[in-house]
Amino acid sequence: MEKQQVIEELHSAKPVPIRMRASSLKGFNFSGMDLTEADLSFSNLSEANFDGANLTRARVRASNLSRATFRNADLTHADFSYSNLEDTDMAGANLTGINLYCSNKGTSFHWSDLNLVALIQS
């Protein structure tokens, strides 16, 4: 593929999913970003701000999310398996189909926010 074709592909209407595996992004501000199908697995995302972000079908496996905020974020079908969710704030987030397999919870994460239908769908 030529350079011009690559540039045209990057500027096309279809977004390219973000791939930032094993990154150190402590305290990074992702608020309002479209992170659809992003892969942030094995990353240090402690204290990161994901308020209002779109993380539909994102993979955030085995990541440190302690004290991260996901207020009003779209976490539809996101995969947080094996992640540290200690003191993570997910108030108002869309948790439909979220995967929390073997993730730990903290004091700010209220498991009652998850409904049975969302857990069965995941």
N, CA, C and O atoms as a GROMACS GRO file, in nm:
protein
  488
    1MET      N    1   0.083  -0.117   0.000
    1MET     CA    2   0.000   0.000   0.000
    1MET      C    3   0.088   0.125   0.000
    1MET      O    4   0.184   0.134   0.077
    2GLU      N    5   0.056   0.219  -0.085
    2GLU     CA    6   0.134   0.341  -0.096
    2GLU      C    7   0.098   0.439   0.016
    2GLU      O    8  -0.006   0.428   0.079
    3LYS      N    9   0.187   0.536   0.038
    3LYS     CA   10   0.170   0.634   0.145
    3LYS      C   11   0.037   0.707   0.132
    3LYS      O   12  -0.033   0.726   0.231
    4GLN      N   13   0.002   0.749   0.011
    4GLN     CA   14  -0.124   0.823  -0.010
    4GLN      C   15  -0.245   0.737   0.025
    4GLN      O   16  -0.343   0.788   0.080
    5GLN      N   17  -0.241   0.608  -0.006
    5GLN     CA   18  -0.351   0.519   0.027
    5GLN      C   19  -0.366   0.504   0.178
    5GLN      O   20  -0.477   0.498   0.230
    6VAL      N   21  -0.253   0.496   0.249
    6VAL     CA   22  -0.257   0.486   0.395
    6VAL      C   23  -0.320   0.612   0.454
    6VAL      O   24  -0.403   0.602   0.544
    7ILE      N   25  -0.279   0.729   0.404
    7ILE     CA   26  -0.335   0.855   0.453
    7ILE      C   27  -0.484   0.862   0.428
    7ILE      O   28  -0.560   0.904   0.516
    8GLU      N   29  -0.529   0.822   0.309
    8GLU     CA   30  -0.672   0.821   0.276
    8GLU      C   31  -0.749   0.724   0.366
    8GLU      O   32  -0.860   0.754   0.409
    9GLU      N   33  -0.691   0.610   0.394
    9GLU     CA   34  -0.756   0.512   0.480
    9GLU      C   35  -0.773   0.565   0.622
    9GLU      O   36  -0.877   0.545   0.684
   10LEU      N   37  -0.671   0.634   0.672
   10LEU     CA   38  -0.679   0.690   0.807
   10LEU      C   39  -0.781   0.802   0.816
   10LEU      O   40  -0.841   0.823   0.922
   11HIS      N   41  -0.802   0.875   0.708
   11HIS     CA   42  -0.898   0.984   0.706
   11HIS      C   43  -1.036   0.941   0.659
   11HIS      O   44  -1.126   1.025   0.650
   12SER      N   45  -1.056   0.814   0.629
   12SER     CA   46  -1.186   0.766   0.583
   12SER      C   47  -1.288   0.772   0.696
   12SER      O   48  -1.252   0.797   0.812
   13ALA      N   49  -1.412   0.750   0.662
   13ALA     CA   50  -1.521   0.760   0.760
   13ALA      C   51  -1.513   0.650   0.867
   13ALA      O   52  -1.563   0.668   0.978
   14LYS      N   53  -1.452   0.538   0.834
   14LYS     CA   54  -1.447   0.431   0.934
   14LYS      C   55  -1.331   0.454   1.031
   14LYS      O   56  -1.216   0.471   0.988
   15PRO      N   57  -1.361   0.454   1.161
   15PRO     CA   58  -1.256   0.479   1.260
   15PRO      C   59  -1.163   0.358   1.276
   15PRO      O   60  -1.203   0.244   1.257
   16VAL      N   61  -1.040   0.387   1.311
   16VAL     CA   62  -0.942   0.282   1.338
   16VAL      C   63  -0.937   0.262   1.489
   16VAL      O   64  -0.908   0.358   1.562
   17PRO      N   65  -0.964   0.140   1.539
   17PRO     CA   66  -0.960   0.118   1.684
   17PRO      C   67  -0.820   0.143   1.742
   17PRO      O   68  -0.719   0.109   1.681
   18ILE      N   69  -0.818   0.202   1.860
   18ILE     CA   70  -0.693   0.231   1.929
   18ILE      C   71  -0.634   0.104   1.987
   18ILE      O   72  -0.707   0.026   2.048
   19ARG      N   73  -0.505   0.082   1.970
   19ARG     CA   74  -0.434  -0.033   2.027
   19ARG      C   75  -0.319   0.021   2.111
   19ARG      O   76  -0.217   0.064   2.058
   20MET      N   77  -0.336   0.019   2.243
   20MET     CA   78  -0.233   0.070   2.334
   20MET      C   79  -0.213  -0.031   2.446
   20MET      O   80  -0.230   0.003   2.563
   21ARG      N   81  -0.176  -0.152   2.412
   21ARG     CA   82  -0.157  -0.257   2.511
   21ARG      C   83  -0.032  -0.231   2.593
   21ARG      O   84   0.068  -0.179   2.542
   22ALA      N   85  -0.039  -0.267   2.721
   22ALA     CA   86   0.074  -0.256   2.814
   22ALA      C   87   0.128  -0.114   2.821
   22ALA      O   88   0.250  -0.092   2.825
   23SER      N   89   0.039  -0.018   2.824
   23SER     CA   90   0.079   0.123   2.832
   23SER      C   91   0.070   0.174   2.975
   23SER      O   92  -0.007   0.120   3.056
   24SER      N   93   0.145   0.275   3.006
   24SER     CA   94   0.136   0.340   3.136
   24SER      C   95   0.068   0.475   3.115
   24SER      O   96   0.130   0.571   3.071
   25LEU      N   97  -0.062   0.480   3.147
   25LEU     CA   98  -0.143   0.598   3.123
   25LEU      C   99  -0.209   0.646   3.252
   25LEU      O  100  -0.324   0.689   3.251
   26LYS      N  101  -0.136   0.638   3.361
   26LYS     CA  102  -0.189   0.679   3.491
   26LYS      C  103  -0.235   0.824   3.486
   26LYS      O  104  -0.159   0.913   3.447
   27GLY      N  105  -0.360   0.847   3.527
   27GLY     CA  106  -0.415   0.981   3.534
   27GLY      C  107  -0.448   1.045   3.400
   27GLY      O  108  -0.479   1.164   3.395
   28PHE      N  109  -0.443   0.969   3.290
   28PHE     CA  110  -0.470   1.024   3.157
   28PHE      C  111  -0.617   1.062   3.145
   28PHE      O  112  -0.703   0.995   3.202
   29ASN      N  113  -0.648   1.168   3.071
   29ASN     CA  114  -0.784   1.215   3.053
   29ASN      C  115  -0.840   1.165   2.920
   29ASN      O  116  -0.806   1.218   2.814
   30PHE      N  117  -0.927   1.061   2.925
   30PHE     CA  118  -0.993   1.006   2.808
   30PHE      C  119  -1.137   1.057   2.797
   30PHE      O  120  -1.213   1.007   2.714
   31SER      N  121  -1.175   1.154   2.878
   31SER     CA  122  -1.315   1.195   2.887
   31SER      C  123  -1.369   1.238   2.750
   31SER      O  124  -1.305   1.314   2.677
   32GLY      N  125  -1.489   1.185   2.718
   32GLY     CA  126  -1.556   1.219   2.595
   32GLY      C  127  -1.500   1.157   2.469
   32GLY      O  128  -1.553   1.182   2.360
   33MET      N  129  -1.396   1.077   2.478
   33MET     CA  130  -1.334   1.017   2.358
   33MET      C  131  -1.412   0.897   2.308
   33MET      O  132  -1.478   0.827   2.386
   34ASP      N  133  -1.406   0.872   2.177
   34ASP     CA  134  -1.464   0.753   2.118
   34ASP      C  135  -1.356   0.645   2.116
   34ASP      O  136  -1.265   0.648   2.032
   35LEU      N  137  -1.366   0.551   2.208
   35LEU     CA  138  -1.269   0.442   2.220
   35LEU      C  139  -1.333   0.308   2.183
   35LEU      O  140  -1.299   0.205   2.240
   36THR      N  141  -1.424   0.312   2.087
   36THR     CA  142  -1.492   0.191   2.041
   36THR      C  143  -1.389   0.088   1.995
   36THR      O  144  -1.303   0.118   1.913
   37GLU      N  145  -1.400  -0.032   2.049
   37GLU     CA  146  -1.313  -0.146   2.017
   37GLU      C  147  -1.165  -0.121   2.049
   37GLU      O  148  -1.078  -0.188   1.994
   38ALA      N  149  -1.136  -0.026   2.136
   38ALA     CA  150  -0.998   0.000   2.177
   38ALA      C  151  -0.942  -0.118   2.255
   38ALA      O  152  -1.018  -0.191   2.320
   39ASP      N  153  -0.813  -0.138   2.250
   39ASP     CA  154  -0.747  -0.243   2.327
   39ASP      C  155  -0.646  -0.176   2.421
   39ASP      O  156  -0.539  -0.133   2.378
   40LEU      N  157  -0.683  -0.168   2.549
   40LEU     CA  158  -0.598  -0.108   2.651
   40LEU      C  159  -0.555  -0.214   2.752
   40LEU      O  160  -0.526  -0.182   2.867
   41SER      N  161  -0.551  -0.338   2.709
   41SER     CA  162  -0.518  -0.449   2.798
   41SER      C  163  -0.378  -0.436   2.857
   41SER      O  164  -0.287  -0.382   2.794
   42PHE      N  165  -0.362  -0.488   2.977
   42PHE     CA  166  -0.234  -0.494   3.050
   42PHE      C  167  -0.177  -0.355   3.078
   42PHE      O  168  -0.056  -0.340   3.095
   43SER      N  169  -0.261  -0.253   3.084
   43SER     CA  170  -0.215  -0.116   3.102
   43SER      C  171  -0.238  -0.066   3.244
   43SER      O  172  -0.327  -0.114   3.314
   44ASN      N  173  -0.158   0.032   3.284
   44ASN     CA  174  -0.179   0.101   3.410
   44ASN      C  175  -0.266   0.222   3.381
   44ASN      O  176  -0.218   0.322   3.327
   45LEU      N  177  -0.394   0.213   3.416
   45LEU     CA  178  -0.490   0.320   3.391
   45LEU      C  179  -0.543   0.375   3.522
   45LEU      O  180  -0.653   0.431   3.526
   46SER      N  181  -0.467   0.360   3.630
   46SER     CA  182  -0.513   0.408   3.759
   46SER      C  183  -0.532   0.560   3.752
   46SER      O  184  -0.452   0.632   3.693
   47GLU      N  185  -0.639   0.605   3.815
   47GLU     CA  186  -0.675   0.747   3.823
   47GLU      C  187  -0.707   0.809   3.687
   47GLU      O  188  -0.714   0.931   3.676
   48ALA      N  189  -0.726   0.726   3.583
   48ALA     CA  190  -0.762   0.779   3.451
   48ALA      C  191  -0.908   0.826   3.451
   48ALA      O  192  -0.990   0.774   3.526
   49ASN      N  193  -0.937   0.923   3.366
   49ASN     CA  194  -1.071   0.979   3.356
   49ASN      C  195  -1.134   0.936   3.224
   49ASN      O  196  -1.090   0.978   3.117
   50PHE      N  197  -1.238   0.850   3.232
   50PHE     CA  198  -1.310   0.804   3.114
   50PHE      C  199  -1.453   0.859   3.115
   50PHE      O  200  -1.541   0.802   3.050
   51ASP      N  201  -1.478   0.968   3.186
   51ASP     CA  202  -1.613   1.024   3.197
   51ASP      C  203  -1.670   1.055   3.060
   51ASP      O  204  -1.610   1.129   2.981
   52GLY      N  205  -1.789   0.998   3.031
   52GLY     CA  206  -1.857   1.024   2.906
   52GLY      C  207  -1.794   0.961   2.783
   52GLY      O  208  -1.837   0.987   2.671
   53ALA      N  209  -1.692   0.877   2.802
   53ALA     CA  210  -1.624   0.813   2.688
   53ALA      C  211  -1.707   0.697   2.634
   53ALA      O  212  -1.789   0.639   2.706
   54ASN      N  213  -1.686   0.663   2.508
   54ASN     CA  214  -1.751   0.548   2.446
   54ASN      C  215  -1.650   0.434   2.440
   54ASN      O  216  -1.556   0.438   2.361
   55LEU      N  217  -1.671   0.333   2.524
   55LEU     CA  218  -1.582   0.216   2.527
   55LEU      C  219  -1.657   0.090   2.481
   55LEU      O  220  -1.632  -0.019   2.532
   56THR      N  221  -1.747   0.105   2.387
   56THR     CA  222  -1.822  -0.008   2.335
   56THR      C  223  -1.727  -0.113   2.278
   56THR      O  224  -1.642  -0.081   2.194
   57ARG      N  225  -1.742  -0.237   2.323
   57ARG     CA  226  -1.661  -0.352   2.280
   57ARG      C  227  -1.511  -0.332   2.302
   57ARG      O  228  -1.430  -0.395   2.235
   58ALA      N  229  -1.474  -0.245   2.396
   58ALA     CA  230  -1.332  -0.223   2.427
   58ALA      C  231  -1.278  -0.340   2.509
   58ALA      O  232  -1.352  -0.405   2.582
   59ARG      N  233  -1.148  -0.367   2.496
   59ARG     CA  234  -1.081  -0.471   2.573
   59ARG      C  235  -0.984  -0.402   2.669
   59ARG      O  236  -0.887  -0.338   2.628
   60VAL      N  237  -1.013  -0.417   2.798
   60VAL     CA  238  -0.930  -0.357   2.902
   60VAL      C  239  -0.898  -0.469   3.001
   60VAL      O  240  -0.921  -0.456   3.121
   61ARG      N  241  -0.844  -0.578   2.950
   61ARG     CA  242  -0.816  -0.698   3.028
   61ARG      C  243  -0.689  -0.681   3.111
   61ARG      O  244  -0.591  -0.621   3.066
   62ALA      N  245  -0.692  -0.736   3.232
   62ALA     CA  246  -0.575  -0.740   3.321
   62ALA      C  247  -0.509  -0.603   3.335
   62ALA      O  248  -0.387  -0.592   3.333
   63SER      N  249  -0.591  -0.501   3.350
   63SER     CA  250  -0.540  -0.365   3.365
   63SER      C  251  -0.565  -0.312   3.505
   63SER      O  252  -0.656  -0.358   3.574
   64ASN      N  253  -0.484  -0.217   3.546
   64ASN     CA  254  -0.502  -0.152   3.675
   64ASN      C  255  -0.591  -0.030   3.654
   64ASN      O  256  -0.550   0.068   3.593
   65LEU      N  257  -0.714  -0.037   3.705
   65LEU     CA  258  -0.811   0.072   3.691
   65LEU      C  259  -0.846   0.132   3.827
   65LEU      O  260  -0.952   0.192   3.843
   66SER      N  261  -0.758   0.118   3.924
   66SER     CA  262  -0.787   0.169   4.058
   66SER      C  263  -0.807   0.320   4.052
   66SER      O  264  -0.727   0.394   3.994
   67ARG      N  265  -0.914   0.364   4.115
   67ARG     CA  266  -0.951   0.505   4.124
   67ARG      C  267  -0.977   0.571   3.989
   67ARG      O  268  -0.974   0.694   3.978
   68ALA      N  269  -1.004   0.492   3.884
   68ALA     CA  270  -1.043   0.547   3.754
   68ALA      C  271  -1.191   0.584   3.759
   68ALA      O  272  -1.266   0.526   3.838
   69THR      N  273  -1.233   0.679   3.676
   69THR     CA  274  -1.374   0.718   3.671
   69THR      C  275  -1.431   0.690   3.533
   69THR      O  276  -1.369   0.720   3.431
   70PHE      N  277  -1.552   0.633   3.533
   70PHE     CA  278  -1.624   0.600   3.410
   70PHE      C  279  -1.765   0.659   3.416
   70PHE      O  280  -1.858   0.599   3.363
   71ARG      N  281  -1.782   0.773   3.480
   71ARG     CA  282  -1.915   0.833   3.495
   71ARG      C  283  -1.977   0.859   3.358
   71ARG      O  284  -1.917   0.922   3.271
   72ASN      N  285  -2.101   0.809   3.341
   72ASN     CA  286  -2.179   0.828   3.219
   72ASN      C  287  -2.110   0.777   3.093
   72ASN      O  288  -2.141   0.821   2.982
   73ALA      N  289  -2.016   0.684   3.108
   73ALA     CA  290  -1.948   0.625   2.992
   73ALA      C  291  -2.032   0.512   2.934
   73ALA      O  292  -2.114   0.453   3.005
   74ASP      N  293  -2.013   0.483   2.807
   74ASP     CA  294  -2.080   0.370   2.743
   74ASP      C  295  -1.984   0.251   2.745
   74ASP      O  296  -1.887   0.247   2.669
   75LEU      N  297  -2.012   0.155   2.832
   75LEU     CA  298  -1.927   0.037   2.848
   75LEU      C  299  -1.994  -0.088   2.790
   75LEU      O  300  -1.965  -0.199   2.833
   76THR      N  301  -2.082  -0.069   2.693
   76THR     CA  302  -2.156  -0.179   2.632
   76THR      C  303  -2.060  -0.285   2.578
   76THR      O  304  -1.977  -0.257   2.492
   77HIS      N  305  -2.074  -0.407   2.629
   77HIS     CA  306  -1.994  -0.523   2.587
   77HIS      C  307  -1.843  -0.503   2.604
   77HIS      O  308  -1.764  -0.567   2.534
   78ALA      N  309  -1.802  -0.415   2.694
   78ALA     CA  310  -1.659  -0.398   2.723
   78ALA      C  311  -1.609  -0.514   2.806
   78ALA      O  312  -1.685  -0.572   2.884
   79ASP      N  313  -1.483  -0.548   2.791
   79ASP     CA  314  -1.422  -0.662   2.862
   79ASP      C  315  -1.321  -0.612   2.963
   79ASP      O  316  -1.212  -0.566   2.927
   80PHE      N  317  -1.357  -0.620   3.091
   80PHE     CA  318  -1.270  -0.578   3.201
   80PHE      C  319  -1.220  -0.700   3.279
   80PHE      O  320  -1.186  -0.686   3.397
   81SER      N  321  -1.215  -0.816   3.218
   81SER     CA  322  -1.177  -0.938   3.290
   81SER      C  323  -1.035  -0.927   3.345
   81SER      O  324  -0.945  -0.874   3.280
   82TYR      N  325  -1.019  -0.978   3.466
   82TYR     CA  326  -0.892  -0.982   3.539
   82TYR      C  327  -0.838  -0.842   3.575
   82TYR      O  328  -0.720  -0.830   3.607
   83SER      N  329  -0.920  -0.740   3.570
   83SER     CA  330  -0.874  -0.604   3.598
   83SER      C  331  -0.896  -0.565   3.744
   83SER      O  332  -0.985  -0.618   3.811
   84ASN      N  333  -0.816  -0.473   3.790
   84ASN     CA  334  -0.829  -0.418   3.924
   84ASN      C  335  -0.926  -0.300   3.918
   84ASN      O  336  -0.894  -0.197   3.858
   85LEU      N  337  -1.043  -0.314   3.980
   85LEU     CA  338  -1.145  -0.209   3.979
   85LEU      C  339  -1.160  -0.145   4.116
   85LEU      O  340  -1.266  -0.094   4.150
   86GLU      N  341  -1.054  -0.146   4.195
   86GLU     CA  342  -1.060  -0.092   4.330
   86GLU      C  343  -1.090   0.058   4.327
   86GLU      O  344  -1.018   0.136   4.265
   87ASP      N  345  -1.199   0.096   4.396
   87ASP     CA  346  -1.244   0.236   4.405
   87ASP      C  347  -1.272   0.299   4.269
   87ASP      O  348  -1.254   0.420   4.252
   88THR      N  349  -1.315   0.218   4.172
   88THR     CA  350  -1.352   0.268   4.040
   88THR      C  351  -1.493   0.323   4.043
   88THR      O  352  -1.581   0.261   4.102
   89ASP      N  353  -1.516   0.439   3.982
   89ASP     CA  354  -1.646   0.504   3.980
   89ASP      C  355  -1.713   0.481   3.846
   89ASP      O  356  -1.669   0.534   3.744
   90MET      N  357  -1.822   0.401   3.845
   90MET     CA  358  -1.897   0.373   3.723
   90MET      C  359  -2.040   0.426   3.733
   90MET      O  360  -2.130   0.372   3.668
   91ALA      N  361  -2.061   0.529   3.812
   91ALA     CA  362  -2.195   0.585   3.831
   91ALA      C  363  -2.249   0.638   3.698
   91ALA      O  364  -2.183   0.717   3.630
   92GLY      N  365  -2.369   0.595   3.663
   92GLY     CA  366  -2.434   0.642   3.542
   92GLY      C  367  -2.385   0.579   3.414
   92GLY      O  368  -2.434   0.613   3.306
   93ALA      N  369  -2.290   0.487   3.422
   93ALA     CA  370  -2.235   0.423   3.302
   93ALA      C  371  -2.331   0.318   3.248
   93ALA      O  372  -2.405   0.255   3.324
   94ASN      N  373  -2.330   0.298   3.117
   94ASN     CA  374  -2.408   0.192   3.054
   94ASN      C  375  -2.327   0.063   3.066
   94ASN      O  376  -2.222   0.049   3.004
   95LEU      N  377  -2.377  -0.032   3.146
   95LEU     CA  378  -2.304  -0.155   3.173
   95LEU      C  379  -2.363  -0.277   3.102
   95LEU      O  380  -2.339  -0.390   3.145
   96THR      N  381  -2.438  -0.256   2.997
   96THR     CA  382  -2.502  -0.366   2.925
   96THR      C  383  -2.398  -0.460   2.867
   96THR      O  384  -2.314  -0.418   2.786
   97GLY      N  385  -2.402  -0.586   2.906
   97GLY     CA  386  -2.314  -0.688   2.851
   97GLY      C  387  -2.169  -0.678   2.894
   97GLY      O  388  -2.084  -0.743   2.833
   98ILE      N  389  -2.138  -0.600   2.996
   98ILE     CA  390  -1.999  -0.584   3.040
   98ILE      C  391  -1.945  -0.716   3.096
   98ILE      O  392  -2.017  -0.790   3.162
   99ASN      N  393  -1.818  -0.745   3.070
   99ASN     CA  394  -1.753  -0.867   3.119
   99ASN      C  395  -1.659  -0.830   3.232
   99ASN      O  396  -1.560  -0.759   3.212
  100LEU      N  397  -1.690  -0.879   3.352
  100LEU     CA  398  -1.608  -0.850   3.470
  100LEU      C  399  -1.552  -0.980   3.528
  100LEU      O  400  -1.533  -0.989   3.649
  101TYR      N  401  -1.524  -1.078   3.444
  101TYR     CA  402  -1.476  -1.207   3.488
  101TYR      C  403  -1.346  -1.195   3.568
  101TYR      O  404  -1.247  -1.142   3.518
  102CYS      N  405  -1.347  -1.241   3.690
  102CYS     CA  406  -1.231  -1.243   3.779
  102CYS      C  407  -1.174  -1.103   3.807
  102CYS      O  408  -1.055  -1.090   3.836
  103SER      N  409  -1.255  -1.000   3.799
  103SER     CA  410  -1.210  -0.866   3.834
  103SER      C  411  -1.241  -0.841   3.981
  103SER      O  412  -1.340  -0.892   4.033
  104ASN      N  413  -1.156  -0.764   4.047
  104ASN     CA  414  -1.186  -0.734   4.187
  104ASN      C  415  -1.264  -0.605   4.195
  104ASN      O  416  -1.257  -0.521   4.105
  105LYS      N  417  -1.338  -0.588   4.303
  105LYS     CA  418  -1.418  -0.467   4.319
  105LYS      C  419  -1.363  -0.387   4.436
  105LYS      O  420  -1.297  -0.442   4.524
  106GLY      N  421  -1.391  -0.261   4.435
  106GLY     CA  422  -1.350  -0.175   4.545
  106GLY      C  423  -1.471  -0.119   4.617
  106GLY      O  424  -1.584  -0.160   4.591
  107THR      N  425  -1.448  -0.026   4.705
  107THR     CA  426  -1.557   0.027   4.786
  107THR      C  427  -1.650   0.119   4.708
  107THR      O  428  -1.767   0.130   4.744
  108SER      N  429  -1.603   0.185   4.602
  108SER     CA  430  -1.688   0.277   4.527
  108SER      C  431  -1.769   0.208   4.418
  108SER      O  432  -1.863   0.268   4.364
  109PHE      N  433  -1.735   0.085   4.384
  109PHE     CA  434  -1.807   0.013   4.280
  109PHE      C  435  -1.922  -0.062   4.345
  109PHE      O  436  -1.899  -0.149   4.428
  110HIS      N  437  -2.044  -0.030   4.307
  110HIS     CA  438  -2.161  -0.093   4.365
  110HIS      C  439  -2.211  -0.203   4.273
  110HIS      O  440  -2.264  -0.175   4.165
  111TRP      N  441  -2.194  -0.327   4.314
  111TRP     CA  442  -2.236  -0.440   4.231
  111TRP      C  443  -2.386  -0.437   4.207
  111TRP      O  444  -2.433  -0.498   4.111
  112SER      N  445  -2.462  -0.370   4.290
  112SER     CA  446  -2.607  -0.360   4.270
  112SER      C  447  -2.640  -0.279   4.145
  112SER      O  448  -2.752  -0.286   4.095
  113ASP      N  449  -2.544  -0.200   4.092
  113ASP     CA  450  -2.566  -0.125   3.969
  113ASP      C  451  -2.578  -0.217   3.849
  113ASP      O  452  -2.636  -0.178   3.747
  114LEU      N  453  -2.527  -0.337   3.858
  114LEU     CA  454  -2.537  -0.433   3.749
  114LEU      C  455  -2.670  -0.504   3.758
  114LEU      O  456  -2.713  -0.545   3.867
  115ASN      N  457  -2.736  -0.518   3.645
  115ASN     CA  458  -2.862  -0.594   3.650
  115ASN      C  459  -2.840  -0.735   3.598
  115ASN      O  460  -2.743  -0.761   3.527
  116LEU      N  461  -2.928  -0.824   3.633
  116LEU     CA  462  -2.914  -0.965   3.598
  116LEU      C  463  -2.911  -0.986   3.448
  116LEU      O  464  -2.836  -1.070   3.399
  117VAL      N  465  -2.991  -0.910   3.372
  117VAL     CA  466  -2.993  -0.925   3.227
  117VAL      C  467  -2.856  -0.895   3.166
  117VAL      O  468  -2.810  -0.968   3.079
  118ALA      N  469  -2.792  -0.789   3.212
  118ALA     CA  470  -2.659  -0.753   3.159
  118ALA      C  471  -2.558  -0.861   3.189
  118ALA      O  472  -2.474  -0.892   3.105
  119LEU      N  473  -2.565  -0.919   3.308
  119LEU     CA  474  -2.471  -1.027   3.344
  119LEU      C  475  -2.495  -1.151   3.259
  119LEU      O  476  -2.400  -1.216   3.216
  120ILE      N  477  -2.622  -1.186   3.234
  120ILE     CA  478  -2.652  -1.304   3.153
  120ILE      C  479  -2.608  -1.282   3.009
  120ILE      O  480  -2.557  -1.374   2.945
  121GLN      N  481  -2.626  -1.160   2.956
  121GLN     CA  482  -2.585  -1.131   2.818
  121GLN      C  483  -2.435  -1.142   2.799
  121GLN      O  484  -2.389  -1.180   2.691
  122SER      N  485  -2.359  -1.111   2.902
  122SER     CA  486  -2.213  -1.118   2.888
  122SER      C  487  -2.165  -1.260   2.896
  122SER      O  488  -2.045  -1.286   2.886
   0.00000   0.00000   0.00000
